Amino acid sequence: MAVISSQTDSVMVLEVQTGLTATGSPILSSRSINVKAAATDQDIFDVATAMQALSDYPLISVKRENHFDLAE
């Protein structure tokens, strides 16, 4: 039987550098924010860069996680 996937939600994950360890390695922190599943990748990236402008920490990466339910 074929598997049917239904997208349940999307999450934008922002990773920022909040400091350095004693040995000089970066300390990273991430924040997850729910976004509309219909949002384009460009929209998500634009929002992430706009949010970074309001932060004291440098933006290291922007990720999108799409979550799906799978059923037969």
C-alpha positions as CSV (number, residue, x, y, z in Angstrom):
1,M,0.0,0.0,0.0
2,A,1.2,3.5,-0.8
3,V,2.2,5.9,2.0
4,I,0.5,9.2,2.1
5,S,2.4,12.2,3.6
6,S,0.6,15.3,4.9
7,Q,2.7,18.3,5.9
8,T,1.8,19.3,9.5
9,D,4.0,22.3,10.0
10,S,7.2,24.1,9.3
11,V,9.8,25.4,11.6
12,M,12.5,28.1,11.1
13,V,15.6,27.4,13.1
14,L,18.0,30.3,13.7
15,E,21.5,29.5,15.1
16,V,23.5,32.4,16.6
17,Q,26.9,32.6,18.2
18,T,26.4,33.9,21.8
19,G,30.1,33.9,22.8
20,L,33.3,31.9,22.9
21,T,34.6,29.2,25.3
22,A,37.8,29.6,27.2
23,T,39.6,27.7,24.4
24,G,38.1,30.0,21.7
25,S,35.4,27.7,20.3
26,P,32.1,29.3,19.5
27,I,29.1,28.9,21.8
28,L,26.1,28.4,19.7
29,S,22.4,28.8,20.6
30,S,19.4,28.0,18.4
31,R,15.8,29.3,18.4
32,S,12.9,27.5,16.7
33,I,10.0,29.5,15.4
34,N,6.9,28.1,13.8
35,V,6.2,29.4,10.3
36,K,3.4,28.8,7.8
37,A,4.0,25.7,5.7
38,A,3.2,27.8,2.6
39,A,6.0,30.2,3.2
40,T,8.8,30.1,0.6
41,D,12.4,29.5,1.5
42,Q,13.2,33.1,0.4
43,D,10.5,34.4,2.8
44,I,11.9,32.5,5.7
45,F,15.5,33.6,4.9
46,D,14.3,37.3,4.6
47,V,12.6,37.1,8.0
48,A,15.6,35.5,9.6
49,T,18.0,38.2,8.3
50,A,15.5,40.9,9.4
51,M,15.4,39.4,12.9
52,Q,19.2,39.1,13.0
53,A,19.4,42.9,12.6
54,L,17.6,43.2,15.9
55,S,20.0,40.9,17.7
56,D,23.3,41.5,19.4
57,Y,24.6,38.1,18.2
58,P,25.8,37.1,14.7
59,L,23.6,34.8,12.7
60,I,25.4,31.5,11.9
61,S,22.7,29.6,10.1
62,V,19.1,29.5,9.0
63,K,17.4,26.1,8.7
64,R,13.9,25.0,7.7
65,E,12.4,21.9,9.1
66,N,9.3,20.5,7.5
67,H,7.3,18.0,9.5
68,F,5.0,15.4,7.9
69,D,2.6,12.8,9.1
70,L,2.9,9.5,7.3
71,A,0.0,7.1,6.9
72,E,-1.1,4.2,4.7
